[in-house]
Amino acid sequence: MIQLNCIAVDDENLALDLLEDNIKKVPFLNLVKRCKNAFDAIETLQHEKIDLLFLDIQMPGITGVQFLQSFKEPPMVIFITAYQQYALEGFELSVIDYLLKPVAFERFLKAVNKAYELHNLHIKSNQIENETKVLPPLESDSLFVNADYSLVKIKIADITYIEGLKDYIKIHLESNNKPIVTRMTMKAIEEKLPSQAFFRIHKSYIISLDKIESIRNLKIKIGSAQIPVSEHYSEDFFKRIGQ
């Protein structure tokens, strides 16, 4: 079994104890170190290969958000905090998940399973030659992507929205409950989509304008998904839909 090396960063001993206890229950997690602040974490990251970072937000000296913003290529991060108001910043920073204290083990397990899946995808993708390339579409209404060691054909009209996750994207389809995951940047997929039909509403989301069901409080409903509109993109988006 592939293991994820992780560190836990929190200024409260009790929070670190609870987090360490949860980590030890998961076979694929290896706790390298407990850190009381961001500076301890920086030192550890300089000397150890860390795959996953459990990070508190409100800490003395430098906050978890400031700490994460200082990295050009941070490891995977799961925020664990008592403050709900930082959730949007977590989305902007492409964290794996955002957990509110006290964290139930079932919720913790869901978050780390997501990180484990992403880590395995990264390993598999590195084994595929030219994995980051998308073939030019054979038809104007479709494109091909690398997924599960195959070239998968996707009908553009079938795409509901696209979700960015670090070096990967999830392509959500109207005809399939399971999204297609491929190693590719949001910019690259955006260039492949017709601009009249798709719009980027967030650093991590591109939507099909035709699939919008409703908009409320800067959240777009597409099927069962509630997709946030970033303030950075909101003005252009509402101009685009004529509102």
N, C-alpha and C positions, 0 to 999 in steps of 0.2 A: 504494500500500500504506500502510495506517495504521501509524504508528510509535509505539512506546512509549518515552517519555522515562524513563530510569532512572538511579539512582545506586547505587554499590557502596560498602558500609560495612564496613571490616575494618581492624584495627590492624596487620596483617602485610602488608608490601609484596609478598612472594611470592604471598600469597593474592589480593591485589588484581591483580597482574600476570596470574595465571591466569584470574581472573574477567573481567578486561578482554579477554583474548584470546578467551574463549568468547563474550562479548557481541558482539564485532566480527564473529564468524562468522555471526551471525543478522541477516538483512536488516531485520527489523522492530524491532530494538532500537537505541536511540540513547543512548549513555552520556553523560550530562550532566556528571557529576563523580565522581571517586574521593574517598572520605572516610576519614580515619584513625580517626575516633571519632564518637559520636552527636551531639556538639555541632556538628561540621562539617556533619553531615547536616541538623540542625535549621536551620542558617543557609541551606543550599541550598534546603530545602523552603519557606522563607519568601520566597524570591525567584524560584523556578522552579516551573513546573507539572510535577510528577513523577507518572508513572503507576505505576511499579514500583520497588520498593526491594529490593535484594539486601543482606541484613543478617546480619552475624556476631552471635553471642550473647555470648561471653566477651570483653569489651573493658574497658579501664580506665575508671574514672569512673562510667559507667552502662552496664549490660548491654543487649544488644539487646532482651531481653524487657521490661525497665523502660522503655526508649525507646519501644517499641511501645505499652505500656500508657498512656503519657502522652498519646496522641492520641485524640481523640474520633472522628475519621474519618480514619484513616491511608490512604495509598495502598496498592495491592496489595503484599504482602510475600512474598518467598521467603527463608526462613532458610537460610543456608549455614554449617555449624558442624562442629566435630570432636566434639561432645558429643551422644550419642544421648538422654540422659536428659531433654532439654528438649522432646522430641517432643510429649508430652501438652499442655504449655503452648502449643505452636504450634497444636494443634487448638483449644484454648480461645480463642486469639486470632484464629482464622479466617484463618491465613496460607494462601497459595496452595499452597505446598509446603515440604517440609523436607528439605534435601539435606545429606548427610554428606560431609565432606572425606576424601580427595580426590574430587572430583566428576567422573565420566566425562562427556564431552560429550553422549553420547546421553541420559543422565539429566537433564542440564541442559536439553537441548532439549525434553524431555517437559514439564518444569516451565514453561518460558517459553511453550510452545504453549498450555498451560492458561491462563496469564495473558492471552495474546493472545485466546483464545476468549472469556474472560470480559469483556475490554475491548470487544470487538466486540458482544457481547450487550448491554452497557450502552449503547452508542451506538445500536443498533437499537431498544432498548426506549424510549429517550428520544424516538424518532420516532413512537411509538404513543400515541395519545390514551387517557387513563385506563388506562395500562399496569399500574398497581399494583392495579387493582380485579379482584376475582374475582366473576363473576356468581353470584347465588344459584342453587343447583342446581335443575334442572327436576324431578329425581327425588331421592328421599331417599338413593339409593344411588350418586349420581354428583355431580360438580362440573365446572365449566368454568374453564380458565385461559388466559391469553394466551401463545401460543408460536408462533414463526415466522410472525408477522403473521396468526394465525388464533386463533379460540376453539376450544380442544381439549377434548373431553369425556373425562373420566377416571372409570372405574368405581372407586369407593372400595375395593371388595373386591380389586381388581387391584394396589393399592399395597403394596409390600413394605417400603420405608422411604423417608424423605425426608432429603435432605442439604442443609444450609444453607451458602451460600458468599457471604459479605458481603451484598449486596443481592438475591441470587438464591437460588432453591432448585432442587434437582434432585429430581424425583419418579421414583423407581425403580419399575418395574412388573414384575409376574410374566410378563406376556405380551409384553414388549418388552425386548430387550437394551439399547436406547438410551434413557436417561432423558429425561424431558421437562423442559426448563429454562425457568423463567419468573421474571420479576422480582416478588418477593414476599417478605415477611418470614416467619420461622419462626412468629412469634406469630399472624400472619394465617391461615396454613394450619392451624395447630394448632386454631384456633377453628372451622374448617370440618370437622374430622374428628370422628367419634364417639369420645368419651373412653373408652368401654368397649372399644374395639378398638385404639386407638393410644396410645402412651406416649412422652413425651419423655425420652430417656436421657442427653442431652448437649446442650450449647448448640447444637451443629450437627447433631443427629440426632433424628428422630422415627421410631419403628418400629411396624410392625403386629405386635401381640402374637401373632396367629395364625400369622405367618410365621417365628417363632423356631424354629430347628432345634436349637441347643445354646448353652450359656453356659459360658465357661471364662476364668478370670483376667480378669474384668471386660470380656470381649469376647463379643459376640453374633454367632453365625453365622447369616446369612440368605443362602441360595444360596452364591455364591462370595465374598460380602462378609464381612469381620470388622469389626464396628462397636463402638467403645469405649463403655463406660458410664462417664460422669463420676462422680467421687466425690460431687459435689454432688447428683446425682440417684439414686445407687445405693441408698440406704436406702429411699426411696419406691418405687423400681422393684421391689426384692425383696419388699417388702410387697405390692405390687400383684400379683405372680405367686405370692404365698403362700409365700415362702421366707424 
